[in-house]
Amino acid sequence: MRVLIDECLNWRLGRALTGHYAVSAQKMGWSGIQNGKLLALAVENGFDVLLTGDRNLSFQQNIAGLPIAIVVLQTKGIQLHHTLPLMPKVLALLPALKPGKVVRVTA
């Protein structure tokens, strides 16, 4: 799967997503882009999943009609030491993700 890592998260999370193409919004040159435009760019560029720490994204955007899934990491913080331990759970759920769905992963 093609996974876009939101700029609020550390790009190094991509290293833990073995077997998948994972790249950060920063590396794509999309720093500072608002959520609606970021989702549109992700879809245009063939991403299957947006990995984010933004808990409000699903309330601010209409995800249901999009051909992309959203994975929201819900931890004490968005720093790498909080989010990296969630990557085994993310890896396990990636194959079952459906476009237009939001999945929350908690510690």
C-alpha positions in Angstrom: 0.0 0.0 0.0 1.0 3.6 -0.5 0.9 5.5 2.8 1.2 9.2 3.2 2.5 10.3 6.6 0.9 13.6 7.7 3.4 16.4 8.6 2.2 16.4 12.2 3.9 13.0 12.6 7.6 12.0 12.4 8.7 10.9 8.9 10.6 8.0 10.6 7.4 6.1 11.2 7.6 5.1 7.5 10.6 2.9 8.4 8.4 0.7 10.5 5.9 0.2 7.8 7.8 -2.6 6.1 6.4 -4.0 2.9 4.6 -0.7 2.1 5.6 2.5 0.4 5.5 5.2 3.1 6.5 8.8 2.6 6.0 12.0 4.5 4.0 15.0 3.4 7.3 17.0 3.8 9.2 14.8 1.5 6.4 15.2 -1.1 6.8 19.0 -0.8 3.4 19.3 0.8 4.4 21.0 4.1 1.8 23.6 5.3 -1.0 22.3 3.1 -4.4 22.3 4.7 -6.2 18.9 5.3 -8.7 19.2 2.4 -6.0 20.0 -0.2 -3.7 17.4 1.3 -6.3 14.7 1.0 -6.9 15.8 -2.6 -3.2 15.6 -3.4 -2.9 12.2 -1.7 -5.8 10.9 -3.9 -4.3 12.4 -7.1 -1.0 10.8 -6.4 -2.4 7.3 -5.7 -2.0 7.0 -2.0 -4.2 4.4 -0.3 -3.8 5.6 3.3 -3.2 8.9 5.2 -1.5 8.3 8.5 -2.1 11.2 10.9 -2.2 12.3 14.5 -4.9 14.8 13.8 -7.9 13.6 15.8 -10.2 16.2 14.2 -9.5 15.4 10.6 -12.5 13.1 10.2 -14.8 15.7 11.7 -13.5 18.5 9.4 -13.5 16.6 6.1 -16.0 14.3 4.3 -13.9 11.1 4.1 -16.8 8.8 3.2 -16.6 9.5 -0.6 -12.8 9.5 -0.9 -10.8 6.6 -2.4 -8.4 6.8 0.6 -8.5 5.5 4.1 -7.4 7.5 7.2 -5.5 6.0 10.1 -5.5 8.3 13.2 -2.9 7.6 15.9 -4.4 8.4 19.3 -1.6 8.6 21.9 -0.4 10.9 24.7 1.4 12.9 22.0 2.6 12.8 18.4 6.3 12.5 19.2 8.0 9.4 17.8 8.4 7.7 21.2 4.6 7.8 21.5 3.6 6.8 18.0 6.3 4.3 17.0 4.9 1.6 19.4 1.6 1.7 17.5 3.2 0.7 14.1 2.7 -3.1 14.6 -1.0 -2.4 15.0 -1.0 -0.2 11.9 0.8 -2.8 9.9 -1.7 -5.5 11.0 -4.7 -3.4 9.9 -3.4 -2.0 6.6 -4.4 -5.0 4.5 -8.0 -4.8 5.7 -8.5 -1.0 5.3 -11.3 0.2 3.0 -11.3 3.5 1.1 -13.5 6.2 2.8 -13.0 4.8 6.3 -11.4 6.3 9.3 -9.7 3.9 11.8 -8.4 5.0 15.1 -5.4 3.2 16.6 -4.8 3.6 20.3 -2.0 2.7 22.7 
